[in-house]
Amino acid sequence: MKLVAAIRKAGVPAYVSNHAGAYVCNTLMYEALHAAGPGVKYAFIHLPLTTEMVLADEPGKALAPSLPLSLLVKAVEAAIKVI
């Protein structure tokens, strides 16, 4: 997929997930598409927590998947250029 390739080329790990579309995500995406109208290009991207957020959590708690904010910004910028 073009988005994944562009994000990886920017140096950020990325992959296509066919399991990310739980109820809330699907509802959000379809409502946004409806509001945007026909012919609008779009992408729905799940982003992990920032590493900064995870490290600020309680000590001893299991660490959630995360990436530094700077990498998340690079990923979104790369995706926008492709769209």
Steps between C-alpha positions, in 0.01 A plus 500: 500500500628848410443649846696228678785525251518878540493481879771232507711703257476786752659267756190412699378142557157444344278217382149442369263361759173345396398464863504864608140566398314451824157655545612847610765525227258394227236743624749786512631428151156466338365812672804700385461371143132591502578852624779548243286400205578308180836523326702585810827311545548354844701266715427358843818456698532354847785659693650353815548696819806720508798360687486810717142412604591141580803596707290747701268217611522325837826313566451124498213513253544305176628725223263553208631506142628846419711718273663837568285798401762605242456169314121524512522846345728364225250218433204734466695742280607213271142371479360843415748541214381172347132583533 
